[in-house]
Amino acid sequence: MSDATQTLTVVIPLRVKPRGGRKTMVTPGVLALERRQDITLIKAVARAFRWRRMLESGRFGTINELAAAEKINSSYVSRVLRLTLLAPYIVEAILDGRQPEGMTVAVLLEPFPVGWREQIEARFHRL
């Protein structure tokens, strides 16, 4: 064997992918095996249901009162509250990390059909 220095190069293909407000490195094939829970999406859905409970319980009489108490814009509260109208299948998919790739809070807050079947067909057919 030669005393000359030998170099071994190992190539591992990686992708940098935003997840829940941070960037993670993803290797090919790993995404299918791991849960892709997006904490930002989960927090948005949880916040929507929490706010709905606050309104239904009478803790706040209006969205404006709730927004003032949370110190955020009432328009944002209204858009987030719409997430309580998502099909249960979609909410479960988000909580389990099975949401479609590219699903973000901004995408989720865009207008969507009221019917659960239409929601899945329109936007969530990749679940």
Protein Blocks (a to p, Z undefined) as FASTA:
>chain_A
ZZbdcddddddddddddeehiacdddehklmmpccddfklmmmmmmmmmmmmmmmnomam
bfklmmmmnopafklmmmmmmmmmpcfklmmmmmnopacehiafklmmpccdfblklmmm
mmmmmZZ
